[in-house]
Amino acid sequence: MLNETSLRSIRDFSADYPVVSLYLNTEPSLGNAETHRLRLRNMLKELPLEKEIHKIEEFFAHRYDWSGRAVAVFSCAPADFFEFIPLSIPIKDFIKIASKPEIVPLEDLLQDVNHLGVVLVDQQGARLFYYNMGEMVEQEGVVGEEIKHVKSGSSTSSHGLRGGSIDGARNEKEKVGRNLRHIREFAEKFFRIHKITKIMIAGSDDNIAQFKNGLSKEFQNKIVGTFSMSMTATHADVLSKILQVGKQP
């Protein structure tokens, strides 16, 4: 598991032998385990260290369960050093031989997806996600009053019908306002419980703006990005967008 402790033990490793650092993207959308193994073999072809090749191939053949979306492997066979960290976030294929483990990609991951709160909001409810150490730790949801979109009266409508439409639209607008207030209260409590230091808001542009404008100053100052997304988006979709937004200057 990716955390400061596991990262520190890898960072502190030192030996008088070369260390192999390998990152393999095992994202299901890229193919099955056989597809990933083929890419792995191609990466290992250029590795001039037979013992390391054997150690790494043995790990993927017998110990790795292919359930994650990526894995980082660090090996130094002469020093009897072998560590791996499965990741729930896809990462670019990469291999390097050096005097120390290459952990910059993991450090970047921790920085981008650490103490991060994400709110996916619409006029009726929200989905809230808490990410820490590159992993989704918790998800919660909140639902308010149902919103019905009211058509405005046409120019040929009677005054009574137009008045009814106006009243209906006003009622729906008030419902939206109540829902968003409730969502903001729920979200701010969620942020405080999890000690969120960074916030991203997702949804339509209008819903993002309404939610954002009503947040307390304390949490407005923690917003690091926004993005458009459907309320029915999968966890993978949300995470992919988080990483894209996190890479933007």
Secondary structure, 3 states (H helix, E strand, C coil): CCCHHHHHHHHCCCCCCCEEEEEEECCHHHCCHHHHHHHHHHHHCCCCCHHHHHHHHHHHHHCCCCCCCEEEEEEEHHHCEEEEEEECCCCCCEEEEECCCCCHHHHHHHHHCCCEEEEEECCCEEEEEEEECCEEEEEEEEECCCCCCCCCCCCCCCHHHHHHHHHHHHHHHHHHHHHHHHHHHHHHHHHHHCCCCEEEEEECHHHHHHHHHHCCHHHHCCEEEEEECCCCCCHHHHHHHHHHHHHCC
